[in-house]
Amino acid sequence: MRKLLIVSLSSLFFACGSKENSTSIDDLIKTKNITELKNKKAALEADLAKIDKTLSSIDKKNEEALVEVKTIKDTVFNHYLDIQGNIDTNQNILIQPEFSGTLVALNVKAGDKVTKGQILGRVDDAGMSQQLASVENQYNLAKTTFERQKNLWSQKIGSEIQYLQAQTQMISAQKAVAQMRAQVAKTIIKAPFTGTIDDVFVERGQVVAPSPQGLMRIVNLGSMYVSTAIPETYVGKVKVGTTVEASITSIGKKYNGKVRQVAKSINPANRSFGIEVSIPNPEGLLRPNQVAKLKIIDYSNRKATVVPSGIIQTDAKGNKFVFVVTDATKNSGVAKKAIVKIGQSADNATEILSGLSSNDRVVTEGANTISEGMKVNF
């Protein structure tokens, strides 16, 4: 190629020269002046030498390439299942009254933090407190009567039937007190768990009863989880305790959680099974019904050979290959094609199952511009 180019350039040079100096060259040839002809030849050869040197330099540069390389080291490789889920909490409920009547006390408002068992309000008991006081008096009398009969019976005074009747009356009165107390307790509205009053839907003095709206909503954001369904092909790969990364784009946050529950059955409608992933909420930014993007580790190799996915090429035979550097010095070497068998890919990285070894230098930048045997600088 270079010789042809030189010949072409030489022909062009002679052609141009013949136009510009045709008379003098023709005169030299006609005169057969050996000295002048040799001088002219020497000048032309000097010009051709300069062209040859320039072409040689260009060819040399074309046979070299500037690349970036990376030394292969064993590393941890994780493959992820990417899926979307909804955030929720088990402690998010509507509080309903157990007893219908007038709301005579309302002790909280929206935003208040409450503890488990704290009294939130009270419904009018419609006179049950007076009834309770009455049955308590009856119980106290029955109890006193029984204790006296018991003392007499221990002294062999009185009949056994009198003792048993007193005992029965006391037990009956005791049950009546317990039953009435349970009824009165239903008029008191208590917090079922520690949390925050998210909203209050009633006012004091309002007549209340169990309804779809309820009295108020209480939420605890300290125990959040993400629920989702994943394809049945992942049965056995996703287990309780599997590490999960949850990204919530609405707040720009990422949290690390773990699978806390895996369904034991497959949904026949979409061939999937449900899982729940517990996630922390230290800043209180998570809310029920937010959308979370989950990255669930379904494969892990703690000593994997990994390369950037973009450097893997395919040859005419369908083989996957990368370029490695051989005969390497400090900043240069020779490119060599390495046929590889690839595994899974994640985060722009691909696992290499065979074809590369630890400490191999792979070309990471400029791999598409080189060929096998080419000198590379890095």
Helices and strands as residue ranges (DSSP letters): H 2-31, H 34-62, E 64-66, E 68-71, E 75-89, E 92-95, E 101-106, E 113-114, E 119-123, H 128-154, H 160-185, E 188-190, E 195-200, E 207-208, E 216-219, E 224-231, G 232-234, E 243-248, E 253-262, E 272-279, E 291-308, G 309-311, E 313-314, E 320-326, E 332-339, E 341-346, E 349-354, E 361-365, G 367-369, E 375-377
